[in-house]
Amino acid sequence: MKKHAYAYIVILLAGLCGGCLQPSASIDTFIELKGHTDSVNSAIFSPDDKKIVTGSMDGTARIWDAKSGKELYILEGHTDWSKSVTVDYSPDGKKIGTWEHLANTVQIWDAESGEKLHTLDGQMVHFSPDGKKVVTLNVGDGAFLIWDAESGKELQKVSANVFSSFGGRSPDRKKIVLNRGDITFILDFESEKGQQMEGRFGNFSSDCKKVATISRDEIIRIWDVKSGKELLNLKGQTANLSPNGTKIATGNFDDTIRICDAGSGKELHQLEGMTGTFLPDGKKIVTADKNGITRIWDVASGEELRQLQGEMMPVFSPDGKKMIMPYMANKDVVKQQVWDVESGKVQKLEGIFAAFSSDGKKFVTINDDNIARIWVLE
């Protein structure tokens, strides 16, 4: 298995897990996207779910029809010797950004014609919510570069002094997060300003008003995003804010998770597990323990609803009805488990999860067999 092909999507995996309960007919069919000549290492749906763009170790990105699987365009011209290409769609669906992992250049493409529009300095590529701006990271000095997506003109340079990993972006896409050791740096698209917070990035509340960080000294902090003011601190080694920002799940490697009030810090429930993630509606939480057991709990009562087998945190569909967890089929093959949250039914699939469609009815997996696959849920 070409493990290096997946180095830049590890945030989507969160780890490897195993186990199975019962067979399920939760997956109707799949479509194979064939054309790449090396491992596929990134994939994303267009905002309207009609297309998919993939990036590969063959040094190309490709645009596909998501319904038929037909290849529409090949995006060539990436020159980095690593040939590993990551992709992103602008929210308005008009542009695609690609970047090579070891090069300090980003390419911007017309999503309808496949024509290259601009070559920008920097690594990573993130579009503003309206698609009018692009942000890249200059590895030379750790600064954010903000560009006009239409003209390719540099608009602003924001010093971040960050030479580390991409932490994520806010649910509304208005903010980008970088981690450097025990520091979180958040860039705001609208103000074009950034701020630093102590601790490594955990997650945003769904309204993007709060953010949680975790420090090496096992202090979890909740911050007001607008002011940068620290609102609360708690002890713990893992943290996850509920979508509405009213609760926080703190975890410890002794297999104890505490659900606390995010305003007062008052403990509400103790659950089993090392890490916990709230479902999109905030009414349930999924935990994983060191013995390979995943549990679903009712947040209001603290009651355990279901046990599943799987050591790590899943990725949820937008409606929270399905969750996907990776596992090792054998020492060289990564597959996925697709769970129905309510019934506990599961199905095993090939590949590594990459992205859900916006309506949650499809998802795409990538693989080192050079093929991306679109899976259709019931």
C-alpha positions in Angstrom: 0.0 0.0 0.0 1.3 3.4 -0.9 0.9 5.1 2.5 2.5 8.3 1.4 -0.5 8.9 -0.9 -2.7 9.4 2.1 -0.4 11.6 4.2 -2.5 14.7 3.5 -5.9 13.3 4.2 -5.1 11.8 7.6 -7.4 14.5 9.2 -10.3 12.7 7.4 -9.3 9.3 8.9 -8.7 10.1 12.6 -7.4 6.6 12.8 -8.1 3.0 11.9 -10.7 0.7 13.4 -12.3 -2.7 12.9 -15.3 -4.8 13.5 -18.7 -5.4 12.1 -22.2 -6.2 13.4 -24.7 -7.2 10.8 -25.1 -6.9 7.0 -27.0 -4.0 5.6 -28.4 -2.9 2.3 -27.6 0.7 3.1 -25.5 1.2 -0.1 -27.3 0.9 -3.4 -24.5 1.1 -5.9 -21.2 2.8 -6.8 -19.7 4.5 -9.8 -16.0 4.1 -10.6 -14.0 7.1 -11.8 -11.2 5.6 -13.9 -8.5 7.6 -15.6 -5.8 8.4 -13.1 -2.5 6.5 -13.5 -1.4 6.6 -9.9 -3.1 6.7 -6.4 -6.0 9.1 -5.9 -5.3 11.2 -2.8 -8.1 13.8 -2.7 -11.6 14.3 -4.0 -14.5 16.7 -3.4 -18.0 17.2 -4.8 -19.0 20.5 -6.5 -21.4 22.6 -4.5 -24.4 21.4 -6.6 -23.2 17.8 -6.3 -23.2 17.4 -10.1 -19.4 17.1 -10.5 -16.4 15.7 -8.6 -12.8 16.9 -8.8 -10.1 14.5 -7.9 -6.3 14.9 -7.3 -3.7 12.2 -7.8 -0.1 11.2 -7.3 0.0 11.2 -11.2 0.4 15.0 -11.0 -3.1 15.7 -12.4 -6.5 16.8 -11.2 -9.6 15.6 -13.1 -13.2 16.8 -13.3 -15.9 14.1 -13.5 -19.6 14.0 -14.1 -20.9 12.7 -10.7 -23.9 11.0 -12.3 -22.3 9.1 -15.1 -18.7 8.9 -14.0 -17.6 10.4 -17.3 -14.2 12.2 -17.2 -14.8 15.8 -18.4 -11.4 17.5 -18.1 -7.8 16.8 -17.1 -6.1 19.6 -15.2 -2.4 19.3 -16.0 0.7 21.5 -15.5 1.6 20.6 -11.9 5.4 20.4 -11.8 6.3 19.3 -8.2 8.3 16.1 -8.2 6.1 14.6 -5.5 3.2 14.7 -8.0 0.7 14.7 -5.1 -2.2 17.1 -5.9 -4.9 18.3 -3.5 -8.1 20.0 -4.7 -10.8 22.4 -3.5 -14.0 23.8 -5.1 -15.1 27.4 -4.7 -18.5 27.7 -2.9 -20.1 29.2 -6.0 -18.9 26.3 -8.1 -17.1 28.5 -10.7 -13.5 27.7 -9.8 -11.3 24.9 -8.7 -8.0 25.3 -6.7 -5.2 22.7 -6.8 -1.9 22.6 -5.0 1.1 20.3 -4.9 2.3 19.2 -1.5 6.0 20.1 -1.9 5.6 23.1 -4.3 5.0 26.7 -3.3 2.4 27.2 -6.1 -1.4 27.0 -6.3 -3.3 26.7 -9.6 -6.8 28.2 -10.1 -9.0 26.7 -12.8 -12.3 27.5 -14.5 -14.6 24.7 -13.3 -16.8 24.8 -16.5 -14.0 24.8 -19.1 -11.1 23.2 -17.3 -9.0 26.3 -18.4 -6.1 27.4 -16.1 -6.8 30.9 -14.9 -4.0 31.8 -12.4 -0.8 30.5 -10.8 -0.4 31.8 -7.3 2.4 31.7 -4.7 1.8 29.6 -1.6 0.6 26.2 -0.4 -2.9 25.1 0.5 -5.9 26.7 -1.2 -9.1 28.0 0.4 -11.9 30.0 -1.2 -13.9 32.6 0.6 -17.6 31.9 1.2 -18.6 34.0 -1.9 -15.8 32.6 -4.0 -14.3 36.0 -4.7 -11.1 35.6 -2.7 -8.5 32.8 -2.4 -6.1 32.3 0.6 -2.8 30.5 0.3 0.0 30.0 2.9 3.5 31.2 2.0 5.9 28.6 3.4 8.8 31.0 3.2 7.7 33.3 6.0 4.5 31.7 7.3 2.2 34.4 6.1 -1.3 34.1 4.7 -1.6 35.5 1.1 -5.1 36.7 0.1 -5.8 36.9 -3.6 -8.6 38.2 -5.9 -10.0 35.0 -7.4 -11.0 36.7 -10.6 -7.9 38.7 -11.5 -5.3 36.7 -9.6 -4.0 39.9 -7.9 -2.6 39.7 -4.4 -4.8 41.8 -2.1 -3.3 41.3 1.4 -0.5 39.6 3.3 -1.3 38.6 6.9 1.7 37.6 9.1 1.0 34.4 11.0 4.5 33.1 11.7 3.0 29.6 11.4 5.1 26.9 9.8 2.9 23.9 10.7 -0.2 22.0 9.9 -3.6 23.0 8.6 -6.1 22.8 11.4 -9.4 23.2 9.5 -11.9 25.9 8.7 -15.1 27.2 10.3 -18.4 25.7 9.2 -19.3 29.0 7.5 -15.9 28.9 5.6 -15.2 32.5 6.9 -12.2 31.4 9.0 -9.2 29.3 8.4 -7.2 27.6 11.2 -3.5 26.7 11.4 -1.8 24.9 14.2 1.8 25.5 15.4 2.7 23.5 18.5 0.5 24.9 21.3 -0.8 27.8 19.2 -3.9 28.1 17.1 -4.0 30.9 14.5 -7.3 31.9 13.0 -7.6 34.0 9.9 -10.9 35.9 9.2 -11.8 36.3 5.6 -14.0 39.4 6.1 -11.6 41.5 8.2 -8.5 40.0 6.6 -7.0 39.9 10.1 -5.8 37.0 12.2 -5.5 36.2 15.9 -3.6 33.7 18.0 -5.1 31.5 20.8 -3.3 29.3 23.3 -3.6 25.6 22.6 -4.1 23.3 19.6 -7.4 23.7 17.6 -10.3 21.5 18.7 -13.4 22.6 16.9 -15.9 25.4 16.3 -19.5 25.6 17.4 -21.8 25.5 14.4 -22.6 29.2 14.7 -18.8 29.9 14.7 -19.0 32.1 17.8 -16.9 29.8 20.0 -13.9 27.6 19.5 -12.2 25.0 21.7 -8.4 24.5 22.0 -6.4 21.8 23.9 -2.9 22.5 25.4 -0.1 20.2 26.1 -0.5 20.8 29.8 -4.0 19.2 29.4 -5.9 22.5 29.7 -9.0 22.8 27.5 -10.1 26.4 26.7 -13.2 27.8 25.2 -12.8 31.1 23.4 -15.0 33.8 22.0 -14.0 33.9 18.4 -14.9 37.5 17.7 -13.1 39.1 20.7 -10.4 36.4 21.3 -11.4 36.3 25.0 -11.0 33.1 27.0 -14.4 32.1 28.3 -13.7 28.9 30.2 -11.0 26.4 30.9 -11.2 22.8 32.0 -8.9 19.8 32.5 -8.7 17.2 29.8 -6.8 15.7 26.9 -9.5 15.8 24.1 -12.3 18.3 23.5 -15.4 18.7 21.3 -17.9 21.5 21.5 -21.5 20.7 20.8 -22.9 22.2 17.6 -24.8 24.9 19.5 -21.9 25.7 21.8 -23.7 25.0 25.0 -21.9 21.8 26.0 -18.4 20.5 25.7 -17.1 16.9 25.9 -13.7 16.5 27.5 -11.9 13.2 27.3 -9.0 11.6 29.1 -6.9 8.6 28.2 -8.2 6.8 31.3 -11.4 6.2 29.3 -13.5 8.9 30.9 -15.4 11.5 29.0 -17.2 14.3 30.8 -20.0 16.3 29.3 -19.9 19.8 30.8 -21.9 23.0 30.5 -19.8 25.2 28.2 -20.8 28.3 30.1 -20.2 27.3 33.8 -18.0 24.2 33.4 -20.5 22.2 35.5 -20.2 18.5 34.9 -23.4 17.0 33.6 -22.5 13.4 32.7 -19.6 10.9 32.8 -19.3 8.5 29.8 -17.0 5.7 28.8 -14.3 6.6 26.2 -11.2 8.6 25.4 -12.7 10.8 22.7 -16.2 12.1 21.9 -17.9 13.8 18.9 -21.4 15.3 18.9 -23.7 14.4 16.1 -24.8 17.3 13.9 -28.0 17.8 15.8 -26.2 17.8 19.1 -28.7 15.4 20.7 -26.3 12.4 20.6 -22.6 11.9 21.0 -20.3 9.1 19.8 -17.4 8.0 21.9 -14.5 5.6 21.3 -12.6 3.8 24.0 -9.2 2.1 24.1 -10.7 -1.4 23.8 -12.1 -0.8 20.4 -15.7 -0.1 21.4 -17.7 2.8 19.9 -20.8 3.9 21.8 -23.7 6.3 21.0 -25.1 8.2 23.9 -28.1 10.4 24.5 -26.7 13.8 25.5 -29.6 15.0 27.6 -29.8 11.9 29.8 -26.3 10.4 29.5 -27.9 7.1 28.6 -26.0 4.6 26.4 -28.1 3.9 23.3 -25.9 1.6 21.3 -22.5 -0.1 21.1 -20.6 -0.6 17.9 -17.1 -1.9 17.2 -14.6 0.6 16.1 -11.8 2.5 17.9 -11.8 5.9 16.3 -14.1 8.8 15.6 -16.4 8.6 12.5 -17.2 11.1 9.9 -21.0 12.0 9.8 -23.3 12.5 6.9 -24.7 16.1 6.9 -28.0 14.8 8.3 -26.3 12.7 11.0 -28.0 9.5 9.9 -24.9 7.8 8.6 -21.4 7.6 9.9 -18.3 6.3 8.2 -15.3 4.7 10.0 -12.1 3.3 8.5 -10.7 -0.1 9.4 -7.8 -2.4 8.3 -9.2 -5.3 6.2 -5.6 -6.7 6.5 -2.2 -5.1 7.1 -2.1 -3.5 3.6 -5.8 -2.7 2.8 -7.9 0.1 4.2 -11.7 -0.2 3.9 -14.6 1.7 5.3 -17.5 0.8 7.6 -20.8 2.7 6.9 -23.1 2.6 9.9 -26.7 3.5 10.2 -26.9 5.5 13.4 -30.4 4.4 14.4 -30.3 0.7 13.5 -26.6 -0.1 14.0 -26.5 -1.8 10.6 -23.2 -1.7 8.9 -21.6 -2.3 5.5 -18.0 -2.6 4.5 -16.6 -0.8 1.4 -13.4 -0.3 -0.4 -11.2 2.7 -0.2 -10.7 5.7 2.1 -13.5 8.2 2.7 -12.9 11.6 1.1 -16.2 13.6 1.1 -20.0 13.6 1.3 -22.2 15.3 -1.2 -23.9 18.3 0.2 -27.3 16.5 0.4 -25.7 13.5 2.2 -27.0 11.0 -0.4 -23.6 10.2 -1.9 -20.0 10.0 -0.8 -16.7 9.4 -2.6 -13.8 7.2 -1.6 -10.2 7.3 -2.9 -7.7 4.5 -3.2 -4.2 3.5 -4.3 -5.7 1.4 -7.1 -5.9 4.7 -9.1 -9.7 4.7 -8.8 -12.1 7.0 -7.0 -15.6 5.6 -6.3 -18.9 7.3 -5.8 -21.2 5.4 -3.4 -25.0 6.0 -3.4 -26.8 5.8 -0.1 -30.5 4.8 0.2 
